[in-house]
Amino acid sequence: MEIETPFNQYRAIVKPEWIDYNGHLNVGYYHIAFDNAVEAFFNWLGFTPEHRKQTSCSTFALESHLNFLREVTESDEIRFESRLLDHNNKRMHFYQEMYHVNEGYLAASHESIGAYIDMTKRRTTAIPTDISDRLTLVKAAHSTLTRPWQIGHVISIEK
């Protein structure tokens, strides 16, 4: 099985309503853009709408970190690369990058941990074996990528 390394199937256009008073993408809309991109990534991993309906299970975000590296503005086309960093039987640790399509620069990065949730109990539960097996293969493929400095970065003011 060939695994896209990194996953690179989501693009978007920066919408006018996403722009703030500084004339660039508002902080909150970075989260929306990355959330839309992770939905495509999670579907590819096997957490599809059909899976959610059949199992009454879904994913919840537990923690996320954003790095704002360069501005994007209204009507810019952006693309996203996603990679699986790690997983266990209930959680996934992943990382994404947002690129400006026309100019090619890295605009932002997003690191997050998500949990697999039984929606009937609203508690974590074990990821099904078929998806867990896929996660293992994807993690192995994605581990060959160079590790960006943003992963695990601690926020602080340099001294």
Beta strands, then each sheet from edge to edge (+ up, - down):
strand 1: 7-13
strand 2: 57-68
strand 3: 77-87
strand 4: 91-100
strand 5: 106-118
strand 6: 123-124
sheet 1: 1+ 3- 4+ 5- 2+
sheet 2: 1+ 3- 4+ 5- 6+
end
